[in-house]
Amino acid sequence: MTGTGRAHTFQEIRPVQSLVAPAFEFTEVAGHGEFAEHDRRLEELAREAAAAVASETALILAPPVSALLEMSLDLGSGDEDLLDDARANAAAQQYGIALELLDEYLDAHPGHQEARYLRAYCLYHLGGPGQVEALRALLPLRADPPDDDDLRDRVGELRRELRRRLTPLEITAYTETVRTDPLGALARVEAFVELAPEEGTLSYLLALGQAREGDLERALDTAEHGAAQADTDGEQVAALARRLRLALLAPHVKPAVSAFKTGDVDRARRELARLEPEWRHSVVVVDFDAYLAQLARRADRHAPPPAPRLPADRADDLYALIADADGQRAAELMRTGRAEQAERLLAHVLSLVPDFPWLNFLYAACLYQLLRDPDRAAVCAGIARRDPAIAQAGELFEAIRSWQEASLVNPVVDEYVAAMESVRDGVSVERLTALRRRLTDLDRVLPALASAVHSATGIQIVRELEQAVRQRLVEIADAIVVGGLYEKYDRLLSTVQGGISSARDADRLGQALDTISAEIDGARTSARQGAGDRFDELAALVRARRAEVDKVKTSIDVSALVRRFNDLAARQSEPLARLRADPYTLRTELNRILEDARRLRRGAQHALDPRDRKLLDELIATITGTLR
């Protein structure tokens, strides 16, 4: 008889996944001194132009004749009749006739403001190329607005409507020709900007195109004029003008910047003082000199430089003047797979300009590419997000946040997986105890981990991990109990590996099995729901062994009865035994054997195997026949 305990296995559950940081493709390479975003911005404008649909409702209605007054001249009756007729035809939507009358009228009175407005109004309604001419006709009224409020409002309204209709067409034309005829495309945009200087978007695109062609001075003039005139995208054009001025300034201030980077503040100031007046009096140069003076007054010149005392936009320009070239170099290193070199360069320059958004963006992207220092990368990406011009800053920040979470979550997930792998090849109470200790340590860190993650994926993974760890701890608690009972069962059966030789041994073994069975029943009662199968399997095993013990004991008892009968018969067969024997004593012994045999036959009905049953029945029959 041997033990047949089995190895315990855990219930399968869905595995806990690791947190994967999203991929981030570094495409943002243009800094303050580069104008490569021309093509990107052009694509955006082309999409917007394609989506622009002209209004189906005429926004400008022909004014009633009485609504407008003569603004400029006291005319004779013949000319007045021409203007009256033109007004009437315009009101009747006879725009061609009205236009002929107005052309004749304007030949005599070219400065008449109402007539110019009416002519532009008719050209607008006739559509086609005449709408560009309408915009041209209204240009003098922009430079010299009418005194009459109503006419001035109508002029402004008509100009806005013409710009709304014509600007998308100009952008589309520029998009279609700029790659095959860049100079011709720029000339067309420049001509339209002269008619509609309010269109800051086109001034911005024109200046970018001129800069891309290498004409930075002309681009600067375009951007500065556009920023002053624009009523759309004005801030963007002004920012471009500052960047262009910085690009033109950069070669002139390079000696001062080099001195600053080496820590020679005094020499940097002397270099600035040598600049030509047109550069020396630039706002950013004045700010640079003031910043150098601020640094010169520090007691410890070797300490990290403080932030300049400037508004954010001017501080950004100062940073760009100092470090934009380094940013461009770092971006090129990153694009060509030399991120380690880029990281060293950026780390050094950032120590000089720690709040420069563009350089912080580059450094964050570099650290992300190298998968190094996620916390520092997150800080840098947060600084970069302050500059709305850095289009990828938000995407990079979210990618780094996910990376941060992955660096926190994945080691915990890996420890969970490693802990579970430790019992893959089988378990014992010792192994289960060690596993419980590891999972309990994990369970203690999970609340802090849950408070540190914020993304939906991270929160879900931590929640799944919590559920898995706690489920496994419950399973382990049950498994340790089951494992302990199995080990107790196996130890008990190991004591009878050589078999059971006496009824006393059988009784002792049966009582021990009964004790284990009672312990199984108690453990099953306190176990979690669903764990009963494991206890049932062990209980069935114990019952089977108990039944085997009963059979063995019954077989031993049958053998003992047969042996008693045989011993008695042997004594009676000895010489002179019959003469000395007491018939009463013999009969008494036979009755005792018979009673024991019958009692065993009744009580061990199910524990008798066929051989023992036959032997016992034969014994009973033999004794019964003898006693008759």
QUIDALIN-V427504 format. One record per run of one state. SS is the DSSP state (@ for helix, = for strand, . for the rest). FROM is the first residue (numbers start at 1). LEN is the number of residues. If there is no record, write none. Layout:
ss:SS from:FROM len:LEN
ss:SS from:FROM len:LEN
This chain:
ss:. from:1 len:37
ss:@ from:38 len:14
ss:. from:52 len:13
ss:@ from:65 len:3
ss:. from:68 len:9
ss:@ from:77 len:15
ss:. from:92 len:3
ss:@ from:95 len:14
ss:. from:109 len:4
ss:@ from:113 len:14
ss:. from:127 len:3
ss:@ from:130 len:14
ss:. from:144 len:5
ss:@ from:149 len:29
ss:. from:178 len:4
ss:@ from:182 len:14
ss:. from:196 len:4
ss:@ from:200 len:13
ss:. from:213 len:3
ss:@ from:216 len:14
ss:. from:230 len:4
ss:@ from:234 len:28
ss:. from:262 len:3
ss:@ from:265 len:9
ss:. from:274 len:3
ss:@ from:277 len:4
ss:. from:281 len:2
ss:@ from:283 len:14
ss:. from:297 len:15
ss:@ from:312 len:24
ss:. from:336 len:3
ss:@ from:339 len:12
ss:. from:351 len:6
ss:@ from:357 len:14
ss:. from:371 len:3
ss:@ from:374 len:11
ss:. from:385 len:8
ss:@ from:393 len:29
ss:. from:422 len:7
ss:@ from:429 len:24
ss:. from:453 len:3
ss:@ from:456 len:39
ss:. from:495 len:8
ss:@ from:503 len:24
ss:. from:527 len:5
ss:@ from:532 len:41
ss:. from:573 len:4
ss:@ from:577 len:4
ss:. from:581 len:2
ss:@ from:583 len:21
ss:. from:604 len:6
ss:@ from:610 len:17
ss:. from:627 len:2
